[in-house]
Amino acid sequence: MTSIDKTINDAFKPIASGFNDLVFYSVPIGESQLPLIVVWLIAGALYFTFYLRLINIRGFTHAIRIVLGKEDKTDTASGEISHFQALATAVSGTVGVGNVTHVAVAISIGGPGAAFWLIVAGFLGMASKFVECTLGVKYRQVNADGSVSGGPMYYMDKGLAEKNMPRMGKVMAWYYAVCIVVGSLGVGCMFQANQAYVQFVSVTGGAEGFFGSRGWLFGSILAFLTGLVIIGGIKSIAKVTSKLVPFMALLYVGTALVVIGANFSEIPSAISAIVTNAFSPEGVTGGIIAVLILGFRRAAFSNEAGIGSSAIAHATVKTDEPLTQGFVAMLEPFIDTVVVCTITALVIILTVYDPAMLNEGTIRGVELTSSAFASVIPWFPSVLALVVMLFAYSTMISWSYYGLEGFVYMFGSKSGTKRIYNMVFCLFVVVGCTVQLDAVLDFSDAMIFAMALANMLALYLLGPTVKRELDDYWAKLKTRSSS
């Protein structure tokens, strides 16, 4: 860390530490700490799962039909992008470095059982996604320049005004907008750019290579590539993500399946270890509750269900029926957590996992996943490095749009306003590749979760509206199918 990094970190650390302690306030459960923000997210997901009568199961097939264009006809509908493009943009914002690192961290600390609870949390999160993305479309607005804006700021503002709580809604909306702008520049920009740079350096000669001491150059190139995409708005971002997401997902999943296939005979025992350890964990984690907490927390970091960010992308879809995008949005936690995270967990458990790592503090995070890939084919870590860079880049361009919409909510949708934000975002890309501002990143990370405080409250208050419209929607479908 340079002297400049250290100076900024030292100056910002007290603020970041205090804010983090507030957002991630925890209560002791045995030997573990239970963050109340995670309880807030999981309780909401559990509530909506049963309040909407298992919508994550009942609506799954219908969601796939909508993505395939077999249900919702959008030829004359308002909006900017297709159902698939909206899903791809949102998935690119959630499927990222966390899918590689968070699963590895969870398993290395809590054992295979942590993966079980991570999957459960992802399944429950599908219900939260359904509600927030339905509301995102329902309360979106068309701006003067013809673009569409939506997401938590708008359903807090407009939705709560309908509930005779206009002042509360306005305050919550501004609070959310500030949080998402700061969060987008930190975790959504600097952190992602830094991770892309680190992975690029690792496969191009390390610290002694050409780019080892030229983070500014890599950052400038990455900022240019980012600017080319985000300057075109959501349509441009959607075009890129709709091609990039399937490619990087197939690349990662395909490589992982090769690793799993090489250990095919051990799959039953790996699955058994995941289920058994979830209810009878071993090691230093402190018991079942600790492993459950660990899995749920990592899932919350990974799929962002209940945080509301992806509702901003889903709100731009071409549709006249808000519920259709709610169904589509449910596929996001399923892809991100249930599929990708499960595959990552199997790769690790089948290859390099050793119960001793719970006590010895051995390698964790992306290094653990990389070792798992290398156990089958030595050059697979290079493929993983490419995937991580793509994950970081796709997350970055999606989060640029989330932050932009928060900025637009506060300062208007004029082209000059958008240009200012995009220029600042690209500048922060370069900053992320050249400095190590741990305290700033910790603060912006907390800002992301601080959004959940307001978002989940809004979902509870507006949930009855969604349920009423869902009942009408099912009734219409039943009538249509019987006629």
N, C-alpha and C positions, 0 to 999 in steps of 0.2 A: 504494500500500500504506500502510495507516494505521500509527501508532506501535505499536498493539497487535499488529497482524499482524507487524510487523518484530521486535518483542520475542520473540514466540513462535517465529518462524522462526529467529531468531538463536540462541535457546536450544536448539531442536530440531535445527538443521542438522547439528551434528557427529554426532549419533546416526543421523540419516537418511542422511548421506553414508557413514558407515562400514558401515551395514547394506546400503545399495544397492551399494556396492563389493563386498561379500561375495556377495550374491545374483546380481548381474550381472557377476561376475568374468569377464574376457575375456582371450583370448590373441590376439596379433597374427597376422593372416593377410595378408601383403603390406601394403597401405596401410590395411587394415580391422581392426576388432576383432571377434572372434568370442565372443559371450557363451556361457559353458558351459551356462547354464540352458536356452538355446535348443537347444543340441546335445542336452541331456538329453531335452527334449520331442520333438524331431524324430526322434532315434534310437529312442525308444520307439514313436513312431507308425510308423516304418519297420519296426521289428521285429515289431509286432503285425499289420501289413498282410500280411507274408509268413508269420508264425507261424500265423495263422488263414486262410491260403491265400486272400488277396484278398477278405476278408469285405466290404470296402467296395464291391466289385463284385457278388460272388455274392449278397449279402443285400439289395441295394438295392430290387429289386422286391418282395421279401418284406416289407421295412420299410413300403413304401407300402400294401401290402395290410393290414398290421396296423393302421395309422393309420385306414384306411377301414373297419375293423371286419370284415374278411373272413377273418381268421385266428384271432385270440385272443378267445374268448368270455369276457366278464368280468362277467356278470350276478351270479354268486355269489362272485366272487373277492374277496380281501381287498385293502384299499387305500382311497384317498380320491378320486382323480380319474381321468379317462379317459386313454388313450394320447395322444390329441390335446391334451388340456389339459396334460399333463405336458410334451409337446413344446413347446407354446406358451409355457409358463412358462419353460422352459430357453432357448428361442430369444429371449425377451424379455430375458433376462439377458446374452445374447451379442450380439445384433443391437442395436447402440447407436451412440453417437457415433463409436466407433472405425471403423465401416464407412464413415463419411464422411471422417474425418480421417486414419486410418492409411493408407488407400489413396492418398490425395492426397499425403501425406508421402512414402510409398514411391516414387511415380512422380516427384515433384519432385526427389528426391535421386538415385534410381537409374535413372530412365527407365522406359519401358514394360515392360522385361524383368522388373522387380521384381514386376509383377502376375502374370506367369507362375509364378514361384516361390511367390507367395502362394497361388495356386490349387492348386499341387502340394501345398503344406503342408496346405491345407484338406482335400484328398482323403485324404492320409495320416492326418490327424487323426481321420477317421471311425473308424478301427480302434481308436484309443485311447478314443474315446467309447464304442464298443461294449463294451469290456472294463470300464471304470469304472462304466458305468451298469448293466450286468448284475450286477456285484458289489454295487452300491448297493441293488438290489432283493433280491438273494439274502440279504444279511446285515442287512436292515432289522429294526427292532423295533417292536412295538405298545406304546405308552405306556399308563400307567394311565388317562389321560383318553380313550383310544380313538384318539388321533392316531397317525400313523405317522412314524417317524424313520428316516432312512437316509443313505447317503453315505459318504465316505472314513473318517470317524471310526469308523463301525460295521464296515466291512469290514477296517479295520486292527485294530480291537480283537478282533472275533469271528473273522475269517478267519485272522489270524496266530496266534490261540490254537489253532485247529485244526491249524496247522502246528507246534505245540509252541514257539511264540515269543510267549507271552502278555505278558511284560514289555515286549518290544520293541514289540508291537502297541499296548499301552496308552500308552507314551511317544509313539509316532508319532501316535496318535489325539488326545492332548491338545495336542501341538505343532500339529497341523492345526487343531484347534478354536480355539486362540488366534489363529492366523494369519487364519482366515476371519472371526472376529469383528472384529478390527482392520481387516482389509481391507474388510469390508462397510461399516463406518462411514466409512472414508476414500474409496476409489475407488468403492465401491458406493453411497455416500450423498452425502457432501460434494461430491465432484467432479461427480457427475451433477446434483445440485441447482444447483451453480454454473453448469454448462453450460446447463441449462434457463433459468436466470435471464439469462445473457448473451444467449441467443438471443431471449428474450422482450423484453429491453430493446432489442435491435437492430431489432425491427420495431414498436416503440411509441415512437419518438422519440429513441432513443439516450440518452446521458448527460443530455441536457437534458429528457427526457420525465418523466412523472409517477413512473415506477418507477426512474428512473435513480439516485436516491439513497435508494430505499426497498427495499433488498434484504430487510430484515427483514419487510416486509409481504408481498412475494412469497413469501419463505421460509415465513412463517406459513400462507399459503393453501396452498402446496404441501405443507407438513407435515400440514395438516388433510386434504387429499385423499389423501395417502399413508396416514395413520392410518385413514381410513375403509375402506381396502382391507386393510391388513395385520393389523388387529385381528381379522379373521375367519379368519386362518390360511391354509393352503395352498388350501383350497376357495375362499375368497373371492378370493385372488390368481389362481388358475387361471381363475375365471369372468371376471375382468377381462382377463387376458392372452390368453385364447382368443378374445376379441372385439377387443382392441386390436392384437395382433400382425398378424392378417390385414389389418386396416384400414391400419395404418401401413406395412406391407410393400407393399400394393397402391398406396398413395398415392405412396410413394417410387419403387417400380419403374415404376409407370405414368408418372410425371413423367419419370423417366430415359429410358424408352422413347420418349417424345415427342422428347427431345433427340437420342437415337440415330437415330430415324426421320428427323429433319430433316437428318441427315448420313449417310443410308443408303448413298450411293455410296462413302463413304470407309471403310465397315466392313472390307472385305477388307484394305486397306492398314493399318488399325489393328491387326487381328489379326496381320498379318504383322510389324508393328513389335514387338508383344508377344513373339512367338516368336523373331524374329531377335535382338532386343536382349537376350533372356534368355541367349543363348549368345555374343553378341559385343557387349557393352555399351560405350557411349561415355560420355564426360564425366569427372567427377572421382571416380567411385565406386571405382576401383581394380581393375576387371575383373569377370570372371564370378563369382568367389567372393563378392565384395562385394555384388553384386546378389542373389545367391542368399541370402546371410545376411540382407539387408534384407527380402526377401520373406518368408522363414521367420519372422523375428522379428515382423513386423507381423501375420502370420497367427496366431502364438501369442498375441499381445495380443488379437486379434479373437475367435477361436472358443473359446479356453480349453481346447482339447483336451489332456488330460493333467494339467490342474490339479485336476480332480475336483469343482469347484463344482456344475456342473449335475446331477451324480449325485444330489445332495440332493433336487432337484425330481423327477427321474425315479423315485426310490425310493418315492414316494407313490402310484404308479400302481395301478390296480385290475387285478391279474393274479396268477395262481398260477404263472406261468412266467417267471422272471427274464429269460431270454434274449430274450423278445419285446420288452421295453423296451430291451434292448441294441440290437436292430435299429432300433427307432424313433429312438433317440438318435443313430444315424449320420446321420440326416437333418439334424441340427442344424448340424454344420460345413458340410454341403453347402449348406444354405440361407444360412447366415451368410457363408461365405467363397467357395464356388464360384459361387453365384448373385449375391448382393447385392454382394460386393466386385468381381466381374467386371463387373457392370453399371456400378458407380461408375468403374472403370478405363476402360471404353469411353467413358463420358460425358466424362471428362477428356481422354483421348487424341484423341478426335474433335473437340474444340472448342478448348481453351485450351493444350494441351500444346505446349511449344516446347523443343527440345533445349538452347537457350541458358539455360534456367532451372537446368540442372545446374551451371552455373558462376556465374550471376549472383545466386543466392540470392533469387529472386523469391518471390511469395506462395506459401504452402504451407498444408496443412491445410484446414479448412472453408472458408476464404476462396477457395481454389483451386476447390473443388467448387462453391461458390456462383457464382463467375465462369463456370464451365462451364454451369450452369443458365441464368444470365442471358444467355448468348450466343444463346439461341434465343428466349426470351420474357422480357422485363425483370422481370416480377413472379414468375417462378419461384423466385428466392431466398427469397421469403416463404413459399412452400410448403416449401422446404428447411428454413427456420427452424422451421416447425411440426413437420416430421418429426423434426428433431433434438430438439425439446422432448419429443415423444412417445417417442423412443428413450431419452432420459435418464430419463423418468418410469417407463417399463416396466422398464428396467434396475434402477432404484432399488427398485421393489416386489419384484422377484425376488431381488435381493441382500439385501433385508431378511429374507427367509425363510432364505437361506443362513446369514447371520450368526446369526439366531435359533436355528437348529438346532445351530450350534456352541456357542452359549450354553446351550442345553438339554442338550447332551451333558455340559457341565462342571457345571451347577448343577441339573439335573433338569427335569422337564416340568410342574411345577405352574403353575397359571394366573398366580400372582404373579410367577414367574420370567419368563414370557413378557411379562407386562405391563411389567415393568421394562425389558426390552430394547426393546420397541416404543416406549416413551416416550423412551428415550435416542436411538433411531434418529430419531424425529421431531424431537427437539431438534437433532440434528446436521444435519438438513435445513435448518433455519433458519440454523445456523452456516455451512453451505456457501454460502448466498446473501449473507452479510454480511461475510465475511472472506476473505482470500487467504492460506491457510496452505500455501505451496508445499512446504515441508520435510515437513510432516505428510502431505500427499498423496503425495509421493515415497516416504515410508516405507511407507505403507499399500499403495501400488502394488507395492513390493518384497515386501510380505507376501503378496500374491496369488501372485507367482511363487515365493516361498519354499515355498508349499504343494506345488508340483510336485516338490520334492525328496523329500518323504515319499510323495506320491501315486504317482509313477512307480515308486518302489521297491516299494510295495505291489502295484502292478499286475504287475510282473515276478514277484514271489513267488507271487501268486495266479493268474497267467495259465494255468498248467496245469489248474487247476480249471475255468476258463471253457472252455478248449479241449476238455476231456473232455466237458463237458455240451453243448457245441455239436455235437460229433460224434454224440452220442446224439440230440440234437434233430433233426439232418438225417436221421438214420436213421428216426426216428419219422415225419417228414413223408413220406419216401419210401415207407414202408410204408402210410401212410394214403392216399396218392395212388394207389397201385397196387391197393388193395383196393376 
